[in-house]
Amino acid sequence: MLSRLRTTWSLRPCVSVCRWAHTKDKGKPLMLNPRTNKILGLHGLLPPKVETQDIQAMRFQNNLKKMVDPLEKYVYLMGIQERNERLFYRVLMEDIEELMPIVYTPTVGLACTQYGHIFRRPKGLFISIRDKGHIRSILDNWPEPIVAAVVVTDGERILGLGDLGVYGMGIPVGKLCLYTACAGIRPERCLPVVIDVGTDNETLLKDPLYMGLYQKRDRSEAYEELIDEFMEAIVDKWGQDTLIQFEDFGNHNAFRLIRRYREKYCTFNDDIQGTASVALAGLLAAQRAVGKPITEHRVLFLGAGEAALGIANLIVMAMMEAGMTQADARQRIWMYDKHGLLIKDRSQEMDSNQEAFIHDSPGNVQSFLDAVNTIKPTAIIGVAGAGRLFTHDVIKSMGALNERPIIFALSNPTTKAECTAEDAYTLTDGRCLFASGSPFDPVTLKNGRVFTPGQGNNAYIFPGVALAVILSGVRHISDTVFLEAAKVVEYVYANGMAFRYPEPLDKDSFVRSTVWDTSYDSFLPDTYDWPGVSFSPKTN
């Protein structure tokens, strides 16, 4: 490498032009830095062969193919990310369908439960309740000068796995991997954060390898003050248009925090709004097969938490756009949780977020199967995270009630899905329209027909929304953004939500021009002739 550089310099005079990449590291520290380990100062520290990224990618892929255990693959992938970020993202982008279930759901859930046991190198920022009053100085420790997107969790409700405390860091890391792999957002401008206020998970509190605070969750006013301070510090350091995505907060905090911050910061909750957008997209896509407009659907949810309510509210918005009144739209949506249907007899035990979907009792409903048979839904959507509650009888009943029943088993990870793809297709003779949160393998029926299950995962929504928000300089994100998720950039400019001008005329070309390139940068300076300047390389 060095001899080749000297040859280039000896051929002609040159003027050096500084590029955006800059580092003071050299030698071994440079080699260990995943973002700059292709620069100079490595002679003698690596074998003499000069490898292309193609060869490195082939080695990476061959090693992955030898592995069977998903957690082993996860550890290997994250290790490559730590050592060579551009290679990691190249392989991830080229095989996103195969590798997304490893870096994201369902394997990331397993990785979170084992976080302290597979820990290699820290990623992101860890902020604890004991840091209250000092968050701005912690942000100053982050080495990147520009941050465009933050994904933050407090670890209380990780997927369908419950309270994992600081182990929840795997979720922001996984989400931001998809910001880059699916939307081309520069990885150095993405910041994963976990806020540690303790955990109520007794198993973790007794685990000597647990890496968070050994205390019960702080649910005092100090929690609220900590989150306020965090939001203010992010904006103070990186600007008002810094995107802050809330992830896997408990139900009691999720709605409250989004209401508290949505008009003040550029923020959204993916569990509420992202899940809603992908579920609604599934229902709208089903219209072609079912032959019914959205206004004629009757939807029954299994679960009545943040995901169910987010989906329900967006469905109501879609129905209203199609000409329905809000009251009539809400009448077409029912919810069933661990205590039964949301009905007026139970209203005292429900929170204010659920009030819009409380109905008069439809009769004697003692089980979810009773609810299906009584309400006769066209679609059932599972977001309870409680496992296989779409029983065989439930699926058969949906098949008897509908020519093309819609069955969305959206809970993650796979073990928490409400039913399997095989059950859904087999028990409806292949007539159902099925989607799941985590992927299932194709299903072959006895007659030889093969069905590839759809995946209703937020990954189809949040990277694109994030990219559009970042590029257009949006300051506040409304629910309508998720209703228009297929064309967000156009929507925010048309509705005066964008703050980045001039407005690009060709928005498609504009977006594509910003996509991060996984190719290695050349750190050789630009060289060209300069009249009257001679250059003689120094010789030893």
N, C-alpha and C positions, 0 to 999 in steps of 0.2 A: 504493500500500500504506500509506504513512504517513498520507495524508489520510483514508483509510478508518478507520485506527486512532484518529485524533483524533476523528472523528465518534462512534465508539463510546464513547469516554471522556466526551464532552460530554453524552451523553444521561442518564446516571444515575451516582450515587455507586458506587464499586466498592472491593472489597478484592481485592488480588492474591494468588493462590495459586500457589506455586512448583511447577513440574512437574519430572519426572525429567530432562528435557533441559536442559543448562546449558552455556554456552560463554562464554568471555571474548573470543572473536574477534568482529570486526565488519568490515564493508566487504569489501575484496578477499580477505583471508585466509579470511573466512567463506564467500565465494562458491566458493573453491577446495577447501573441505573437503566431501567427498562425503556426509558424514553430517549436516551442519548448514547446507548452503548454501541452505536455504529460510527462513532467519530474517531479522531486520531488518538495516538498515544497508547495503542494496544499492541504494538509490535512485540512479539515474543511471548505475549500473554495468551495467545490462541494458536491452534495448529496453523500451518502455513497455507492450507488450501483456502482460496477465496470462493465462498459459497454464495450462490444466488438465493434470493428469498424463495424461489420455486423449490429448490432442493431442501431448504429448511422446512418449508411447509410439508413436503413429502415425508420427511422424517417425523414431523409432528403428527401427521395423519396416520402414518404406519404404526406409531406407538399407541395412538388412541384405539386403533382397530384391534390391537392385542388385548385390550382391557375389556372385561365383562361387567365388573361391578360399577354402577353409576357413581358412587361416592369416590372410588378410585379415579375415575375419569375427571370428576370435579376437582379433586386435589391436583391432578396433573395439569388440567387447564388453567387453574388459578396460579400454579407455579410458573407456567409459560407467560401468563400475563405479568407476573412480577419480574420476569427476566427479559422479556422481549415483547413489548406491548403491541407493536405493529404486526408482528407475526401472529400473535394471539388473535387479533381482530381480523386479519386476513383469513385465517382458517375458520373462524367463527362465521364470518360473512359468507364464505363460500359454501359452508355446510350448515346453514342456520336451522334448517328443519331438523337435522339430526342432533345438533349440539344445543339448541335452545332449551330442550328439556333437561340438559345437564347444568347449564349456568343459571337457569331460571326454574320454574316449576316443571316437574315435581322434585327434582334432585336438590334444588337449593333449600327446600324445607328440611330434608334429611341433613344437609350440611349445617343448617342452623342448629339443629338439635345436637350436633356433634362438634360445634364450633370450637370449643375449648380443647377438644381432643385432636383436631386436625389442624390447629392453628400453626401457621408458618411465619407470616409477616403481616403486620397491621395494615389495613387499608382504611382510608377515611379518617374522620375525627370522632373521638369518643368524649362526650361532654356529660358530666355527672352533676347531680344535684349539689354536690359539694363545691362545684365550680361557679355557683351562682354569684353574680357580681363581677365575674372575670371572663365572661364568654368572648368578649371582643379581643382580649389578649390571646385566647386560645385560637381564634380564627387567624390571628397574625402569625401563628406557627405553621399554618398551611403554606406549603412552598410555592404554590401557583399564584401569580399576580392577578389573573382573571378567572373568575368563576361565573358561569352563565346559568348553571342548574344545580340545585341541591335536592337530594332525596333524603328525607329524615324519618326515622321511626323511634318510638320509645319502647318497642319490643313487646307491647302488651298483648297483641293479637296477631301473631305471626301465622299467616295463611289460616288453616284450620287447626293449627297445632297449639294455640293458646299462648300463654305468657312465657316467652323465652328470654326476657330481659336483654342484656347486652349481646346475647347470642343472635339477636335479630339483625345485627349488622350485615349478615349475609344477604338480606333482602335489598337494602339500598345499593349494595355492591352489584347484585344481579340486575336490578332495574337499570342502573347506569351502564352496565355492559350492553344492554339493549338500546339505550339512547344512542350509543355509538354504532353498534352492529346494524340496527334497523333504521336509524335516521341519520347516521353520518355525523353526529355531533362530536366535536373534538374531545377526546377522553380527558385531557388535562383541564378542561373547563367544567368538569363534572365532579361534584363533591358528595360522597356518601357520609351520612352522619347518624350516629345513634345517641340518643339522650337517655342516660341511665339514671333512673330514679328509684332503682331497686326492682325486685321481682317478688311476686306472690307464689312462684313455683317452688314448692318445698324441696323437690328433687334437686333443683339447681342450687338452692341455698345450702344443701348438704354435700354438694359435689366439690371436692378440693380443686378440681380443674376449672371450675366456673371462673370467669374472668371479669365479672361485674361486681357491683356493690353487694355485700352480704347483708341485705336489709329488706324488709317488706317495702312495697311500693309507697312512695310518699304521695299521698292524696290530699295534702294540705294546700293552703294558699301558695306555698312555696313552689309547687309544681306550675301553677298558672304564671307566677312571676318569672320562673325559669324559661318557659316557652316564650313569654313576651320579650324577655331579654334576648333570647336567641334570634327571634325574628328581627328585632331592631338592629342587632349586631350584624346580621347578614346584609341587610340593606345599607347600613352605614359603611360597610367595607366594600361591597361589590355593586351597590346601586339598586335603585327602586325597581328596575326591570329584571332583577335576578329571580329566576323561577324557583319556587320552593314547593316540592311535591311531598305531601304527607302520605305516609305509608304504614299500614298495619297498626294504627292506634286503636285502642279499645272503643267499643260502640259509644260509651258514655262521653268520650272525649272527641270522637271524630267529627260529629255534626257540630258540636259546640265550637270547636276550634275553627272549622271552615266558615261558620257564620261570623266568628269573631274577627277573622283576618281577611276574608275574601275582598272586602272593599278597601283594604288598606295596603295589601301586598299582592304580588303576582303569585298566586298559589292555587293549588287544587288538591283534592284527596282522590287518589286513584281508586281506592276501594269503593268509594261512593260514585264518583263521576266517570272514571275510566271503565269500571265494570258496567255501569249503566249504558255507556255508549256502545260497547261491544255486544251486549245483550240485545239492545234495540236494533242494532245492525242485523243481528241474527233473525229477529222477528220480521224486519222489513224484507230481508232476503227470502224468508219463507213464504212471503206473499205470492211469489211466482209459482211455487209448487202447490200451495193451499188454495189459491184463487180467492182469498179474502183480504180486504183492506185491513189496516191496523185497527180501525174503529170497530170491526166486527169480532175482534178477538176477546176472549175472556181468559184472564191470566191468574193462575194460582201459584203463589210462592210458598216454598218450604223454607222457612226462615223469615224473620222480620227485623233484621238488623240493618247495618249501614248499607250493605250491598243490595239487599232487597228494596230498601226504601229509595236508594239512588236510582235503581232500574225503574221502579214504579213511577217515580216522579218524572223521569225522562220519557217513559211511555205516555204518561198523561200529556206532556208537552207535545209529543208527536201526534196524539189523537186530537188535541186542540188545533194544531196546524192543519189537520184534515177536516176541521169544521165542527168538532164536538165541543160541548161545554165542559168546563173543568169538572163540574159535579157529575156529569154523565160518564166522563172518562174514569173518574175515581171509582165509580160503581162497578166498573168492569175489572177491577183488580182486587184480589183477595190475598190474605196472608195467613199462614199457619206456622206457629212457632212451638216451642216445647210445651207450652201450656194450652195449645189448641188454636182455633181460629181467633183472629182479632175481631171481636164482636163487642157490642155495647155493654153486655153483662160483665166484661172484664176491664172496662175502660179505666177504672181507678188504678190498676196495676201497670198501665202503659205510660210511655213517655210522650212528650208533645210531638215528637217527630212522626209518631205512628197515627196520630189522630185523624189524618185525612183518609186513612184506609180502614177505619173501624166501621163495621156495618151492623145492621140488625141481624139477629140470629136466623140462619136459614133452616133451622131444624135441629134434630139430634145428631150432632157430629162428635164422635168420640175418637176418631183416628184420622190420619191423613187420607186413607182410603175412603172413609166416609165423606170427607171433604170433596174428594174428586167426584164421587158418585152424586153428591148433592149439588155442587156448584156447576158441574159439567164443563170444566175449562177446555179451551182449545190448546192451551199451552200450560205446562208446569215448569217452573224454574227453581232449581235447587241451589240455595246459597247458605245453607245452615252449617256446613262443615261438620256434620254429624254422621257421615258415612252412608251406608246403603239403605236409605229410607224410601227410595223409590222401589218398593218391593215388586215382586213378580205380579202380585194382584193389582197393584197400582198401575203398572205398565200395561197389563192386559185390559184394565178398565179404560185407560186412555185410548187404547186401540179400538175398543168397542164403541166409544163415544165419538171418535173422530176417524174419518177416512185417512187423514194425514196428521196424526198427533205430533205436537211439538214438545220435545223432551230435552230440556237443557239441564244437565247435571254439572253445575259450574264450580262446585267447591274444590279447593286445592288443599294438599296435593292429591294424587290419584287415589290414595287410600281413603280420602274423605269424600270422594265423589258419590253422589246420591244413587248412582247405578253404573253398571259397566255398559260400554257400547254393545257388547255381545248380547246382554240381556235386552237392551232397548230394541235392537234390530230383530233379534230372534223372536221375542214375544209379540212383536207387531207385524211379523212376516215381512220385515223390511219396509214397512209403510211409514215409519216415524221419521221425523226430521230431528236429528240428534246432534247435540254439541256438548262438549265437556270443557272444563277449565284446563285440565292437564290432558296430554295426548293419550289416546288408546290406539292399539294396533288395528289394522283393517279386519273386518269381520266377514267370514264366508258362510253363507247359509247353506242348508242341505241341498237346495236346488242349484248351487254353484254360483249364485249371485254374490258379488263382492262389494262391500260398502266401506268406504273410507270415512271414518268419523270426522265431523267438523270440530274445530277447536275454538271455543268462545273465550279467548284469553285476552286480558288487557294489553298484552304485548302488541296486539294489532292496532292499538289506539294511542297509548301514552307516549311512545317515541315520536310519532308524527305530530301530535298535539304540542309536545315540548319543542320540537324543531320549529314549528310555525310560530309559537309564542316567542321564542328566542329571536328568530329572524325579524319579526315584525315589531318587536319592542313593546308588546302588550304589557300593561301595568296591572290589569285586573282580569280574571278569567271567569266568565259567566257560564251558567249551565248551557246556554245556547251554543257555545263553542263546541260542546260535545254532541249536540244535536246536528251540527254541521261539520263533524270531524273529517269528512272526506275532502273538504275544501276550506280548511281553516284559514290559510293565508289570504285567500280571496275574501272570505267572510269578514275577517277583522279589519281589513282595509275598507271594505264596502260599508261597514257599520261604525267607522270612526274609532275603533279600538286600538289601532296601530299607532305607535309613536316613532317609528323609524322611517324617515323620509330621505330622499324622494321615494315615492312608491314605485316599485319595479313594474315596468310595463309587461314584461314577459315573466310572470311569476314562476312558471315551471322551470324555465332556464335559470332564474335567480336562485331557486331552492337547490337545484342540481349543482350549481356552481360552488355551493358552500360545503358540499359533502366531503368529509375528511378522507384523505387518500392514505391507504395502508402501505404504500411503497416507501422504501427507505429514502430519506432525504440525502441529497449530496451536500456535504459540508465543505466542498472545495469552493473557493471564491470564484465569482464570475471573472473571467479574464478577457481582455481585449486591448487592442493597440491604442496608445495615447501619443499623439504627435509630440515630438520633442522630448520624450521621456525614454531613457534607456534603462535597462535592468540587467544586472549581472548577478546571477545567484552566488551567494557566498559559498566558498569551498573550504574544506578543512585541510 
